[in-house]
Amino acid sequence: MDEGWHPDPERAGVERWWDGLAWTDFTRDAAPPPRPVSRRIPVREQVYRPPDADTRAVAWIAWSPGWVTFALLPLMLVGLVGGAAVMLVPAAVCVSFIALVLLAMRDARELFHRGFPRRPSPVWILLGPLGYLVARWRALGEGRTPLVLCIVQLVIIGGGVFLFQGITLGLQALSPRLG
C-alpha cells in the first residue's frame, strides 16, 4: 500500500495515515463519499402547436373560380355555335354549385375534427366561394391564403372576360366595314 490517507481498518468514517510501513496515530474524519453526479435527463417539452386550418376542401373552394371557368368555357364556346350546349351550361353550373356546397360541408366537418371551436357555416357558400372564404377567415382568424388565391383568380378571369368582350365587340363593330 502506498503512503497516504486510507480508511482506518478499526473505525468506520475515519482515515488513518499509512507511512508506507505501518499505521500511524494520525487520524482524521473521512471525507464524505462523493455524491453521484446527477445528470439532467433532457425532457422534451410539449410545444403547443395549433391545428392546421388548411384542408383539401378549402383548397378546392379556393381554386373553384379556375376549375368552374375551365369546365364551363368549352360549353359556352360551343353554345355560341350550336343550341344543344346552351342546355348544358345551366346543368354544369348546378353541378358546380352542388360541388361547392359539399366541399363547404366537408371543410366545416374537418375543422370540427381538428378541434377548431369556431367554424364557418357551410351556408356561407351561398354567397359563392369568396363569401365562404371571407366567413372562414373571420371565424378562424387565419387562412388568408385561400382567400387571396380566390381573389387573384377572380381578377384574372374577370380581366379575361372583359378583354374577350372588348375584342368581340370590336370585331362586331369592324365587321360591317370589312365585309
N, C-alpha and C positions, 0 to 999 in steps of 0.2 A: 504494500500500500504506500502511496506517495505521502509526503509530508503535507499537512494542511488540516483544515477543519473537516471532521467527519461525524456522522451520527454516533452518539455515545451508546456503546453496547449495553450499558447498565440502566440508562434512564431515557425514556422517550421524550421527545421535544427538546433535547439538549444536544449540543455539539461539543465534542472534546477535541483538543489538539493532539494530533499524532505527529511525533517528531521524526518519524521515519524508522524508529527502533521500538518505541513504547509509547503508551498513552501518558500524557502529562496531566497535571492537576488543573490546567486552564480549561474552563468551560464557558459556554455562552448559550443563550436561548437559540434554538434552531430557527432559522428563517421560515416563515410560513411557506407552505408549498406554493409554487406559482399557480396562480389561477389560470384555468384553461382560457385560452384566447377565444372569446366568443366571436364567431363570425356572423355577420349580419347576412341573413339569407335574403336575397332580393325577392321581394314580393311584388308581383305585377298588380298595380292598382287598376281598378276598374275605371276606365275612362268612359264617361257618358258620351255616347255617340247617338245623335238623334236619328230616327229612321229616315231612310231615303224617300223623298217625296216623288221622285221620278218613276213613273210606271210606264209599262208599254202602252197602256190605253191612252195616257196623256200624250205620248209621242204620236200616236195615230191621230189624235184630235188636233194636235199642233200642226201636223202635216196635212190635215184634211183639205185646206184650200188647194193644195197642189194635186192630191190624188183625185179629188172631186172634179177639178178642172180638166185634168187629163183623161178622166173617164167620160166626161160629157163633151169634150171638144170634138172628138170624131163624130159623135152622134149629131152635134149641132152643125158641123160642116156638111154631113150627109143630108141633114134636114134642109139645108139651103138648096140642095139639088132635087131631092125627092120627098114625097109626102109621108112615106112609111116611117122614116126615122123621127119625124115630128112626134109621133106617139111614144117613141122610146125615151125621149128626153124627160118627160114628167115621171115615167116609171123609174128611170135612173136616179132622178132627184129624190124620189120617195125612198128608194133603196139606200141611197147615201144618207138621208136623214135618219132612217131607222138604224143604220150602222153607227151613226154618231150618238144616238140615244143609248144604244147598247154599250158603246165604248165609255160613255159618261157613267153609266151604272157600274160597269166593271172598275173604272178608276176609283169611284167612291167606295166600292167594296174592298179594293186592295188597300186604300188608305186606312180604312177601318181595321183591317187585319194587321196593318203595320203599326197601329197604335196611335193614330192621329185623332185627338179628341174632337177637333173641328174639321169638317169636310164640306165641300160644296155639294149642294143638292144637284142631282142629275137633271132637274127641271131647268136649270140654267142653260142647258144645251138648246132649249127652245129659242134662245137669242142667238144661236149659232156658236161656232167654235170659239170665237172671240169673246162672246158673253160668258161662256163656261170657263174659259181660261182666266178671265178677269175675276170671276167669282171664286175660282180655285185659289188664285194668288192672294185674294183678300182673306179667304178662310184660313189658309195655311201660313201666310206671312212669308212665303218663299216660293220659288219656282217661277221666276220671271222669264227664264229662257224659253219655255214653250210659248209664252205669250208674245215675246219679241219675234220668235220664229214665225208665228202665225201672222203677225202684223207685217213683217217683211214680205211674206208670200202674198198677202192681200195687196200690198202696194205694187209688187211686181206684176201680179196678174191684172190688177186694175189698170196699171200703165200699159200693159199689153193689149187689153180690151180697148182702151182709149186710142192707142195707136192704130189698132185694127179698124176701129170705126172711122178714124180720120182718113186712113188710106181708102177705105171702102167709099166713104162719102166723096172723097176727092176724085176717085175713079168714076163714080157716077156723074159727077159734075163735068168731067172731061169727056165722057162717052158721047154726048151729042156733038161735040166739036170734032171728035175724031172720026165719027162714023157716019 
